[in-house]
Amino acid sequence: MGEIHTTPEGEAQMRDISARRRIAIGRNIVLSMGALYAVRQSIYYATIQEETLSEAQAVIAAGGAALGMWSALWGVVGVLCVIDMVNRHTRNGLSLLVGVAGAWGIGYLLIWAIGSGFQDMTLVNSAIGWLAPAVFIFGFILKVSALQDLLRARDA
């Protein structure tokens, strides 16, 4: 790592940690949160009662008939995030997380546009609540992938 650089206050700087290590740390933090979030979603859809679903959730979950499918899909997301951590990958679990969250966000937007005639703004809020993190994670995947590619090219 070379010599340690410190700020005037005596704190070590991030550049003291190798680029590979920073990528691994960042990747594992996001994958851990992705896995935790996916497991939470899986448990939620496995345990929620059909009669407590919002109207939009009922549409997306086919009146409750697809709750098991959504639970299983979120469980797969969690497992893939853990596998990615172990295998030092980034794309599989997070890509599926982006896809599932994006599907829910788009579902809410479609229900807002078609089902409520653009009237129920809580549907837009819910859509943003799904789409914003999906886009953020997608951007993270792009950045980490590019950094990994740069490091591989540098080492070649």
N, C-alpha and C positions, 0 to 999 in steps of 0.2 A: 504494500500500500504506500510505501514511502513515508515521508515525514508528515506529522500531524499539523494541520493548519487550524488556528483558533481565531475566534473573533476577538475584538478588544476586551470583551467581558470574560475571555478564557474558555468559551464553549467551542467544542469541535464542530467543524463544518461538514456538510453533506458530501463534499467532494473527497473527504477522507474515506468514504465507503465506495468501493469499486462500482462501476456502472452496472456490471452483471448482478452484483449483490443488491443494488437499489431496485433493479428490475424485478428480481426474485422477491424481494420484500414487498414491493408494491403489488405484484401479481398475487402473492399469497394473501395479502390483506383483502384485496378485492374478491378473490376466490372464496376466502373464509366467510366474508359477509354475504356473498352470493349463495353459498351453501346454507348458511344459517337462514337467510331469507327464504330460500326455496323449501327448506324443511318446515319452516313456519307456515308457508302457504300450503304445503302438502297436508299438514295437520289441520289447518283451518278448513280446507275443503273436505277432508275426511270426517270432520266432526260437526260441521255446521248443519243445522236442521233446515230442511227445505222451506218451511214456513217462515223462517227468519231472513231469507234472501231478499235483497232489494229487487225491484222490478227488473232492473238492468242485469243484475246477477242471474236472475231467473231465466232471462232470455239467453245469456251467454252460456249458462249451465243447463240449457234445454229443460227448464222447469225443475231442475234438481237431478235429472236423469244422468247428466254428464259430470256430476260432482266427483265421482270415483275416478273418472278419466282425468279430470283436472288435478286431483290429488296425486294420482300416479305420475302424471307428467311433471308436476313440480318436484316429486320425489326423484325422478330421473335427473332433473336439473341439478338437484343437490348432490346426487351421487357423481355426476359428471364433473362438478366443481371440485369435489374431493379428489377424484381420479386425476384431474388436471394438476392439482397441487402436487400429488405424488409423482406424476410423470413429467413435471415441469413444463406443462403446456399452459396455454391461456385461452385458446379459442373455443373449445368444445362446450364446456359448461356455461360459460358466459354468453356464447352465441345463442344457445338454446334459451337461456334466461331472457335475452333481448327479444327473441322471437315470441316467447310465451307472453311476456309483459307487453310487447307490441301488439299482439293479437287482442289482449284485453283492452288496451287503449283504443285500438281501432274499433273494437266492438262497442265500446262506450260512445265513440264519435258517431258511429252508424246509428245507434239507438237514439242519440240526440238528434241527428239529422232526419231520420226516417220515422222513428217512433214518437218523438215529442214535437216534431215540426220546428226544431230549433228553439224550443221554448224553455226546456229544463236545463238551466246552466249548471246544476250540480253534476250533470252528466259530463259536461265539458271539464269541470274540475276533476272528476274521477279519471277522465281520459288523460288529462295532463299528469295526474298522479301516477299513471302507468307509463305514459310515453316519455316523460322527462328523464326518469332514471334509465329507461331503456336506451335513449339516445346518449346519455352520459356514459353508460357502460360501453356502448358501441364505440364511442370516441376513445375510451380507454383501450379497448381491444385494438383499434387501429394504431394507436400510439405505441403500445407495448410491442405489437407485431412489427412495426417499423423499426423500433429500437433493437429488437432481437435480430432482425434481418441485417441491420447495420453492423451489429457486433459480429455476426457470423461472417459477413463480407470482409470485415477488418481482419478477422482471424484466418481467412482463407489465403 
